[in-house]
């Protein structure tokens, strides 16, 4: 899709984030644009510094204008996938081979993950951003060059947030085979 999203039902699993415990259905939403929000879907494609937008509590492993509706070489392998790793109490969300909207079929896709630690008894769950492949055949967009990376609480302008990167292709934390782990 382009600028779409969906809910991931947590079932009996709980994710603790900025003092809130999220569990059940319709609590965690994932957009094609590399953004995870809570309690409400937000598929906004223009990434910001996470001050007032998005207004929801959010996790941005690589928020940008990504698409999952291109067909390359006769196959469509771009998708947003998720898996519950039950033995390790983790939710793994992967944006697989997604392409930047304005690059389309002419560019390589990016693959990255957000791994959320579940069932931590009210203690904030660790968040890991795993960057498998951020080379998208366009130097402007490579390595998160037009993306936002960070987390924020649900709050008005400038509330609790951690902005790791915004529109910075030279950020040393972003690149192929790199990862960022956030622990409260």
N, C-alpha and C positions, 0 to 999 in steps of 0.2 A: 504494500500500500504506500501511498504518499501522504504523510501527515496523519497517520491513523494510530489507534491504540486499542488496548484491551486490558481487561482485568485478569490478574492471576489469582485464582482462589487459594488462599493460604490454608484452608481447612482448619485443623486443630493446631497448626503451627503458629507461632507468634514471633513477630519481629519488633524489637524495641528500638525506638529511634527518637531522639530529643524528648525523652520523658513520656512518650506515648507508646502504648502496646497495640500493634495491629495484628488482627487475627480474623479468620473467616473469609467470606467472599466480599467483593466490592470494597476492599480496603487498599489494595496495592494495584497500581496501574502502570503499564509499560507502553511507551510510544515508539513508533518506528524511528523517531528522531533521537534516540539515545538518551531518553529521560524517563526516570521512574518517579511517579508521584503517589501520594497517599490520600485516600478518601474520595478523590475525584480525578478523572482522566484529564490530562493536559497534553495535547499533541501539538502545541505551539512550536513552530519550526525556526523562529528567530531566537537564537541563544543570547542570553544576557549575562550580567554579572551576578545574577541570582539575588539581587536586592529586593525588588517588589515582584518580579516575574521569574518563575511562576509563584502564585500566591500560596500554593499548597506546600506542605513538607515535600522535599524533593531530593533525589539522588541523581547526579548527572555524571555518568561514567565518560561520556563523550557526546554531549548535547550539540546537535547541529541539524542541518536539513537533509537527513538521510532518507533513502527510499528502499523499499523492498519489493519493487514491482518491475524490475528490469529482467530481460531475457538475454543472456549472452551465450553464443555458440549453440543455440537451440535448447538451452536448459535454463531454468530459473532456480538458482540455488541460494538466492538471497532471502533471508528470513530472520525473524526474531523468535528465538527458541527459549524454552525454560525447562529445568529439570530440578526436582527435589532430590537432593542427596541425603536420604533419610539417616543412614548410619552416622554421618558427620554433621547433622542438623544444619544443612546449608540449602539455600535456593540459588541456583546458578541461572542467570539470564544472559543469553548470548545474542548479539547482533552479528549475524553471519553473512559476510560478503555484501554488506550494505553499501550503497553508492551515494555519493553526494549528489543532491538534486541537479545541480547545474553541470555536473560532469557526465552523469548518465552512463550509457554503455561504452563511452569512450574511455572511461577510467576503471581502474581496478577497484574492487570492493574492499572495505575495511572489515575486520573481524575483531570484536572486543567483548568483554564480559564484565558483569557486575556479580559478585558473589556475596550474598547476605547471610550472616550467621543467625540462625533461628534458635528459638527456645532457650533463651539465656536468663530466664526467671527475672525479667524486669531490668536487667543490666543492659546497657546499649550493646547491640550486636555489632561485631566487626563487619566492615565493608571492605572488599577487595576489588579493585579495578584491574583487570587483566587485559593487556593489550597484545593480542596475538599478531595482528598485521595492520599497521596504520599507513602503509604506503599505497596511496590512491592514484598514482600516476599524474599528480598535479602538485607542484611544489607549494602552491597556495594553501592546499588542503591537507598535505601530508602531515603526519604526526600531530594531528589535532590543530592544525593551523587556523581553522575557523570555528573551533569548538569551545565549549565551556565544560570544565571538569570541576566538580565540587559537590557539596551537600548543603542543605538549608532546612531550618525548621519552618513550620507554618507560622508566618508572622508578617506584619506589615514591613514596610521599607527598611532594609538593612538589618533585620533581626539576626538571630543566631545563624551564622553560615560559615562555611569554610570554602573559599574560592581558591582552587589550586591553579587553574589556568583559564584564560579566556583569549581566544584568537591569537595564540602564540606558538608558532611552529618551531621555535627554538627552546621551548621549555624542556629541560633535561630529564624531567620525570615522564615525559610522553615519548613513545616510540615502540617499534617492533620488539616484542619479547620483553617488555617491561611491565611492572605491576606497581600499584599503589595500594597500601593497606591503611585503613583509617580505623583507629581503636580509640574509644572514649576513655 
